[in-house]
Amino acid sequence: MKQKHLYYLAGVFVFLLIVYVITKPRHASVSLEEFVNTIVFGVAKEDVKSIEVYKESTAENPIQLILKKEGDQWYVATKFGCKAQENTINQLLDNLLEMTGKVRSSGPKHFDKYQITDEQGIQLILKDEAEKTLANLIFGKKGEDYNTGFVRFAGKEKVYFADKNILTNLGIYGDIDTLTVLNDNSFVDLQAVDRDKESLEMVALVHNGKQMVVKNVEKEIEADEDSTATVKKESVWVLAQANSELELEKKEVENFLRDVTKIRAQKVVDRIGSTLQDLNKNQKYGFNRPRNAIVFIEKGSDQQENIIFGKEFEKDKGYYMNVQYDGLVYEVSKANFDKIIKWGEELPQKINK
C-alpha cells in the first residue's frame, strides 16, 4: 500500500474518531427542581394542634383565622371559640400534607408575579401542642388551572407550582389582593345542640311559663316464657305530672327527643361568660327573662343543663338561642323554634293507653 493511501486511511480514522467523540451519549445533569416533590414533608397530621391563617394588613381589624384542637375537638378560636367542623379541617390538612409541586421560580424578583410576598400572600402556620412551628407557608394567587396554586415557605425564595388550591379550602375564592376578611363560616360547626338521648334521665320543655317534664324510667314487664326471670325491666319515657307518671307513646316521644337533642343553628353570633359586660348581653338577646327553654339532666347527675331561647333576631325569621353549657349564642330559624315548642302542647296528648 502506498504511503499516501495510509495518510488517507489515517485521516478517515481520525475523522470517525472525532464524530464518535462528539456523538457519544453522555449522562445528562439532573435537576431536582424538575421533579414533582411533596412540598410539606416531615409533618404528621396527628401532631398538628393549631392552624393559624392570616394576611398582613394595615386595617384596624386583622385578617386572620385561628383553629385550635383540644382533645379530640377542633375549635375556631377567632369565632367565639365555637366548635369547628372536623371534616373541613381534615380536608384542609390532608390537602396540605399531600400537596406536591415543581419549583416555578427561585428568586424574590418573581414574587410580585405570583402575589406571594410576605405582604401579598396568605400565610398559614401549622403548630404542635407546644406551639412549635411545624410549617410556615405563604400562598400566592390561584394557578392557571382551578385546582392549582403557588406556594413558598416563609423566609425562602423558591416558589412552587402546587397541585392543590389551598385557598378554596380556606374559603377564599376571589383575588387575594382584594381580600379584607377571612370567611370562617365553612369551619364553624352549626350543630348547636347534639345530645345523646340514651344518656339523658330527664328533659323539660318550658313554653310561655308552662313546663312539661319527660323522664326516663325503668318499667317492670312480664318476662317471656323462655326466660328464667319472672319479670324484666324496660326503659320507657313518661310524662311526669304532680304525683303521676304517664307512659308516652314510643314513636311520639322518639320524635320529641330527636327535635330537642339535635338543634341546628343558622349562625353563631356571640359568647356569654361571667363578666359584667356579659351580663348585659343577656338583656341584649332577651335571655334575662326567658319564657322558652329546654332543660337536660344526664343519668346519674343532678345538674341541669339549659338551652335558653331569647327574642327574635328579625321579625318572623328566628330567635336567639343560648346554649348555656357552651356559653354560645346562636341564631335559630323560626321553623326550628316552632318545631321544638309545639311539643309543649302536643306531647302531653300522646299518652300510651
Disulfide bonds with the S-S distance in Angstrom:
none
